[in-house]
Amino acid sequence: MRAHPAGPRHGDVFTPGAVPRMPAGVNALEPGIWPTSSHRASGGSLVVGGCDVRRLAADYSTPLFVIDEVDFRGRAADFRDSYARGPAPATVYYAAKAFLATTIARWVEQEGLGLDVATGGELAVALAADFPPDRIIMHGNNKSLEEIETALRSGVGTLVIDSVPEIDMVSAVALRLGVTARVLVRVTVGVEAHTHEFIATAHEDQKFGLSLATGEARDAVARVRSAPALHFAGLHSHIGSQIFDASGFEIATSRIADLAAKIASDGASIEELNLGGGMGIAYTSLDDPLGVPDMAAALERIVVKSCERAGVDIPRLSFEPGRAIVGPAGITLYQVGIVKPVELDNGLVRTYVSVDGGMSDNIRTALYDADYTVVLASRESSAPPQLCRVVGKHCESGDVVVRDAWLPSDLAPGDLLAVAATGAYCRSMASQYNYVPRPAVVSVREGATTTILRRETQADLLALDPGAPS
Ligand code: LLP
């Protein structure tokens, strides 16, 4: 692992009197973390997609999610092209759960990707954007009959079967509608991968999929094949998220190839193998994920090797990256409010920098102990760096956006901060905790802006309350 140039991280211990290592360029835009178009204007303010963040904040207010359209499209195209090489050209579905709006669905469609939806709500957004339904794959461990019916009526290309009862549910709805449902069977392979670590266990203690180890997955395939209104198309596996290398996929694929051999001996072939998403990104300079083409090549090799060893045909592959497409394309802009120095036991001072959002627009720090990179975005500063914690405005001490960050010591109310790589799982997991309306999302491209989602208002929130005057 590389040394972290941006100073101490969460969990670092400082001995009393010791001065933590100062970063070289506290306000520098570290490569690989910010949207590709990002740079500093002459006065030091951050420019993304040709738009100065001061103008964005003035026009749209803060907190604000900003998505670099060219960056998003570039990453989508990189996945499309990298995974199209090799002996088993793959379909790439963008995982909507990372962030979806009709504009995003249109970009995904235009870049030639499919769309992975996990609920009827995500499906509704995709259909509202006229996303071609045959390029949609639908997930969900607890799909309702209504969701299944909407999916089949609207012509969703593939449904992923997640449980035994669901086989009968999908089959019954398909029969009633007089259609054939193309389905994959989701297999729990007993591998869990996060970042650069993975564990392979014999049992699978989680809610998704059908167990490979117990034989449940093989039985489910037989049951699907005997259902008249279902077309068994293949297998699905998703091993985790924010994965940095291919080792977890290797064990998963090897186990799936063995299952495919058993299924072949039952008389069925696997036309498609979907290996899910989970490709990781850099949130800080400590993170070192495999690049898209390298991961694609490694996965191709793994599939070919596993299938050859198991003696099964190489299926058509599919993948479902979400974070790796939208995550690095997005940043969050906040305005600084109260700046409060707090003396620590070790004699150091940590400066609590309160911003105008927090855990309602980024729950990932509180929920996963996620780490982020933050810079002063509205101006340059030559003030010495100070150890800061960027916190939100919510009534909760766990309301932390960035746990440990070096920021210039002249930080003052009204300054803008930018947090990098917030395109994925921030707006999509946002809440209205404390009746804080959810931020707008704007896309930027060559100096122009487009509203992707408008800012929620107090009136939007009160409109849900029949007791409030309308
Ligand atoms: N496919 C399936 C079946 C999934 O369950 C997921 C993510 C994906 C694809 C997309 O994974 P990605 O490429 O975005 O890592 N809220 C968490 C991440 C949860 C992911 C759940 N499933 C976070 O903020 O890190």
Residues whose N, C-alpha, C, O or C-beta is under 5 A from the ligand:
A	BS01	LLP	A95 A98 H238 G240 S241 Q242 G276 G277 G278 M279 E320 P321 G322 R323 A324 R364 Y425
